[in-house]
Amino acid sequence: MRGRKSGKWSFPKGHGKSRESPLDASVRELKEETGINLKGVKPDDEIRFNSGTYFVFIVQDRLELAPEDTHEILDSMWVSLSRIRSLTTNKDLTSFYKTVNIDTLIKKVEDRKIIEEAAEIL
């Protein structure tokens, strides 16, 4: 997402409402800022930083982006992890990219899916 005020790229984000869990707030913000509805979908991973929690959802296809909140969002697009470095990003996205080992994250998610598939067979 590219913020209208800052012009910088970031992950969809926001603050929770009263009595809203961090996951529910994340799913709501994702829908408002991208049009993607993942309500009821279990995240593939959860990464905590001092600034907040990132919920990771691995999707097989590039879902259509149709931001509902065009007041805050200037633009949205899917970006490969290798391209993030070339964008002007906010400090949270820059910190995430520099801190999180993406290959390790993907392997962790893949390993978890293999275990879940094996459990379903048994």
N, C-alpha and C positions, 0 to 999 in steps of 0.2 A: 504494500500500500504506500502511496506517496501522499503525505500530508499536505493539505491545502495551505496551511500557514507556514510550515517549515520548508516545503518542497523536497523533503528528505524521504527516502524509502525506509519502511519498517515492516515488521510483522503486524498483522491485525492485533490490536491491544486496546485496553481500556480499564476502567475501574468497576468493581462490583457494586451492585445496588444493595440496599439494606437486606440482610438475611439471604443473600445470594452466595452460593459457594463459588470458590475460584474457578472450578470447571464450568459451572453454569454461566458465570460471567464471561468466560473465554468463548464459550459456544455462542452466546448472545452477541458478543462483539464481532465474532467471525461472521455471523449472519448479517449483521448491520453493515460491516465494512466490505464484505465480499459477495454476499448473497448466498453463500454456501451454508446449508443447514446440516449440522452434524449432531443435532440434539438426539440423545440416546445412544450415540456411538461412543464406545470406550476408547480412550486415547491409547496409542501404541507406546507412549512413554511420557514421562513427566520430568522436567528438568527445573530445578530450583536455583534461583540466583537471589542475591540480596534485594534486587529491584523487583522481583516477582517470580511467578511460576510460568514456565512454558509447557503447554500440552502439545505433544507431537501426535499428529494423525497422518499416517501414511495412506495416500490415495493412489489408486492404480492409474487413473486417468486425470487429465487436466480438466477439472470441472469448470463450467462457465463462471466467469467473474462478473457479477452484476451488483455493485455496491448500492445499498439502500440509503446510506448516509453520505450524500454527495456534499453536504455542508463541510464535513471534515476531510473527506477523501477527494483528492484531485485526480488520482489515477490508480489503477491496479493492474498487475500482470503476474504471470508465473515467471519465475527466474531460476535458472540453474544455479546450483551452489557455487560453481566456478565463476559465474558472472557477478555475484554479489560484490566482490572486491572492486569492480569497476563502477559501481553505483555510489551516489552520495547518500549515505545511510545515517540514521540517527544513532546515538550512542548505544542504545540497547541492542540493535541489530549488529552493530560493529563488535560489541563485546561478545555477543552470542557466537558470532562467526569465528572470532579469535580464540574463544575459550572452549567451545564444544568441538570434539573430534567427530566430524560428520561420518566418517567411515566406521568408527566405533559405534555410533548411534544406529546406523543402518544395520550393522551386523547384529547388534543387540535385538533390534526389532525382528530381523529375519530369524534369529535363533529362538526367540519367543514364539514366533508363528510355527516353527517346526515342532516345538514341544507341544503346542496346543493341538496341532494336526495329529501328532502321534497319540495324544490323549484321547482324541475323538475316535481313532481307529480301535483303541483298546476298549 
